[in-house]
Amino acid sequence: MVSNTSCGMILFAALLCGQNAPDSPENLNRLWKGEFASARPLRTIRVVDWNIDRGKRLTSVAAELERENPDLCLLQEVDLFAARSGNRNISEELARRLKLNYVFAPEFQELSQGTSERPSYQGQAILTRLPIRSVRVLRFREQSGFWKPRSYLPHWSILQRRLGGRLAMAVELEFAGGMLVVYNAHLESRSFGRIQSLQLDEILADARRYPASTPIVLAGDLNTKYNAAAFAEKLRKTGWRSVFGNRLPRTHLFVCSLDWVLVHGPLEIAQAKVVRGVGASDHFPIFAALSSSASQSTSGL
């Protein structure tokens, strides 16, 4: 006769065995790309930064982006082949609809959302009509261990067990006769600001590889829910400017200022706004118009 305890252990083991096997590390380092536009250099660009909450409400996300007709989209929490968002390639579907080129970098393999034949990922995407020179991925050295799979935890959706880690995409684009560098970042949501601050330091250190004359955009979900003012002061002291100046507008349904668009170098901010009430995500999109203020073209490195 099998005891209740033994039955429970057998059931728990069956649940664990039924979950997706961890994906191979090289697939977490893969970039997904697509070309759906005739890329062209511009001197003024419309930029959107948006955490789209996995793209679960894709029709609403696409409709809002179409209304604004951006030249550069910096998106976070973008699903790839996840059950919760219809097993779609969210980046590619948006790029096709907006007639933009795209590149997607996976942060995490979502262990509860895919299958053994087709694993699922969540990450960042850049969609643009600017010519793409190069793409790099900065997978942060400082990471939270909160998301890692545990032998005693099933890979249920509510537990969000994952492989991988937070990252920033670093993309070099053709712009205004030279180069525009763009960082698309998603900083850690856990910790009380310590990990977020260290991850931001990694981005700022990487950006110092470029000459001061290089126009740079840093945007994303920086998860500044604990100390947005301190983050703003650190950025200001290192020469970064928010598209909202000294204001810290609310960009999340509940948690105030999480999302940012910042510039460094010869860039002019012509317009910036947060669009609330879209209903497509728990984050609100930021739209900004940027133009080159360089007196002569920057050829880059």
NUKOL-543129 format. One record per residue (C-alpha): residue in three letters; x, y, z. Coordinates in steps of 0.001 Angstrom, whole numbers, plus 500000, padded with zeros to 6 digits. Layout:
! NUKOL-543129
alaXYZ
...
//
This chain:
! NUKOL-543129
met500000500000500000
val501338503426499060
ser501212506110501767
asn499775509598501271
thr503273510989501620
ser504602508696498885
cys501701509616496624
gly502473513265497128
met506132512753496264
ile505251510765493138
leu502805513446491997
phe505351516206492638
ala508028514311490662
ala505591513818487782
leu504882517537487690
leu508573518291487530
cys509238515738484783
gly506389517115482712
gln507971520577482485
asn510072521862479583
ala513712520903479578
pro516037523914479940
asp517089525294476568
ser520675525189475386
pro522699528321476291
glu523453529242472684
asn519758529858471962
leu519601532432474756
asn522368534267472893
arg520612534122469536
leu519256537279467879
trp516006537128465891
lys515875539582462980
gly513541540608460185
glu513440543257457458
phe510098544734456439
ala511108548308455545
ser513436550108453206
ala515803551423455867
arg516822555033455388
pro518892557559457349
leu516984560428458938
arg517876563632460823
thr514721563719462969
ile513102560628464443
arg509985559744466359
val510868557366469199
val508647555204471378
asp509700553342474519
trp507222550830475925
asn507083547797478186
ile504285545974476355
asp503516543375479064
arg504557540420476856
gly502369541578473962
lys499330539758475342
arg497094542534473957
leu498894542716470636
thr496075544317468635
ser495898547263471048
val499685547625471159
ala499905547668467362
ala497041550158467010
glu498703552622469413
leu502038552356467641
glu500397552853464253
arg498766556058465507
glu502149557511466423
asn504012556196463330
pro507433555893465047
asp510808555587463328
leu512317553770466318
cys510516551488468800
leu512268550293471971
leu510143547559473524
gln510546545489476687
glu508767542370477961
val508314541055474427
asp507262537414474081
leu508514534868471568
phe506491531642471194
ala504812532009474623
ala501474530341475335
arg500194533403477243
ser500526535599474111
gly499286533085471551
asn502606531364470725
arg503515534262468430
asn506686536022467432
ile505459539347468839
ser508421541373467500
glu507974540115463969
glu504215540610463904
leu504602544209465051
ala507426544849462574
arg505361543487459684
arg502352545575460627
leu504368548775461138
lys506619548075458116
leu509791548333460210
asn512908546197460516
tyr513475544475463845
val515954542681466083
phe514963540735469207
ala517244539580472045
pro515948537087474633
glu516402537885478310
phe514863534693479630
gln513665531319478525
glu510197531119480090
leu510018527538481367
ser506235527530481813
gln505334528993478410
gly506865526838475680
thr507242523195474681
ser510223520866474394
glu510003521258470592
arg509725525053470651
pro510952526849473787
ser509527530227474770
tyr511400533448475476
gln510860536953476797
gly513165539844475952
gln513707543191474270
ala513024544274470716
ile514107547211468596
leu511988548089465554
thr513261550807463238
arg513392552253459754
leu516979553469460375
pro519759551310458863
ile521234548992461517
arg525054548948461662
ser525537546496464518
val523842544878467518
arg525427543902470833
val523863542382473946
leu524997543406477429
arg523885540622479760
phe524465542195483126
arg527031540769485520
glu524782541733488436
gln521640539570488457
ser518945538502490887
gly518748534800491636
phe515028535079492290
trp513909533797488871
lys516091530690488660
pro514444527257488521
arg514548525254491750
ser514428521485492043
tyr511607521797494592
leu509454524168492483
pro507307523160489488
his507519525383486418
trp504035526791486841
ser503247530074485127
ile502541531886488401
leu506058531073489683
gln507797532497486567
arg510747530097486551
arg513314531218483987
leu516762530698482537
gly518866533676481491
gly519188537156482935
arg518439540842482517
leu520148542641479657
ala520465545769477583
met520610545816473796
ala523237548147472337
val522477548991468716
glu524369551290466357
leu522149552935463718
glu522726555202460720
phe521426558655461641
ala521924562209460365
gly524901561264458229
gly526625559472461106
met525851557083463933
leu523206556931466647
val523799554547469555
val520701553140471260
tyr520511551197474528
asn517267549322475159
ala517327548236478812
his515197546237481200
leu516642546453484713
glu515876544060487553
ser512528544423489323
arg513750542699492504
ser515953544269495236
phe515411547713496686
gly517331549545494001
arg520781548033494582
ile520808545674491592
gln519095548243489371
ser521784550799490212
leu524623548356489502
gln523068547339486185
leu522695550986485213
asp526381551480486027
glu527233548714483533
ile525331550542480780
leu526938553892481591
ala530394552284481578
asp529711550742478168
ala528496554078476788
arg531819555685477691
arg533454553718474864
tyr531952556274472457
pro533295559809471863
ala531421562660473548
ser530247563787470104
thr528227560577469619
pro524439560920469955
ile523160558232472337
val519673557227473480
leu519126555164476618
ala515567553976477086
gly513648551218478753
asp511994549916481871
leu514579550875484504
asn512369549688487378
thr513075552831489394
lys510179552209491761
tyr512238552719494909
asn514454555699494139
ala513612557422490851
ala514974560768492075
ala518351559207492965
phe518553557571489527
ala517727560899487891
glu520486562651489839
lys523074559994488933
leu522166560294485260
arg522195564087485316
lys525689564152486850
thr527007561922484063
gly525622564116481293
trp522358562327480517
arg519154564294479931
ser515641562970480345
val513220563888477588
phe511011565203480436
gly513685567432481967
asn513449567362485766
arg509938565915485818
leu509301562300486835
pro505995561488485135
arg504033558383486039
thr504610555666483439
his502985552696485198
leu499408551996486192
phe500347551755489876
val504092552298490450
cys504869555849489225
ser508087556422487228
leu509560553186485884
asp510198553956482212
trp512676556424480751
val513963557950477538
leu517312559699478044
val519739561297475616
his523451562071475645
gly525494564081473174
pro524260566157470227
leu520535565447470298
glu517672567914470564
ile514410566962472276
ala511556568410470255
gln508621566729471973
ala507916564193474722
lys504740562729476159
val503392559807478165
val500209558322476700
arg497937557038479467
gly494731555096479172
val495820552896476275
gly494899549704478150
ala497358547513476227
ser499854547118479092
asp500354547980482749
his503040550416481508
phe502307553554479504
pro504230554296476299
ile506633557239476097
phe506821559078472772
ala509569561572471928
ala510766563443468856
leu514550563757468606
ser516767565504466102
ser520484565797465517
ser522106568960466840
ala525599568107465552
ser527228570840463469
gln528816568158461321
ser528131564489460732
thr529549561908463115
ser531164559016461311
gly531342556816464417
leu534127554498465474
//
